[in-house]
Amino acid sequence: MTEPTIQFPVNCPKCGREELGEYSVAEVAAALLAPTTALRLYAPCHEYHWTARPRELAQIREYFREWMKCQPPSLQASYQRE
């Protein structure tokens, strides 16, 4: 079984180009739930990796919420923690 992924736009910090990135749901959820867990983003245009900044994490959180609304209840339960 493959690990679920989520896609969201990522802006290259070097040139501003927007690309659609694909990331592990578990990795994204961990970064959104635990402030000490970093989320590494990637811009293919410059082959550049960086740690998501607070503003980027806020946007990713919104994409993640919308993505979760479309998922089966079993998957939702595994990534919700409140």
Summary of the structure (lengths in Angstrom):
residues: 82
radius of gyration: 13.0
end to end distance: 27.2
largest distance: 39.5
contacts: 185
relative contact order: 0.18
helix: 39%
strand: 27%
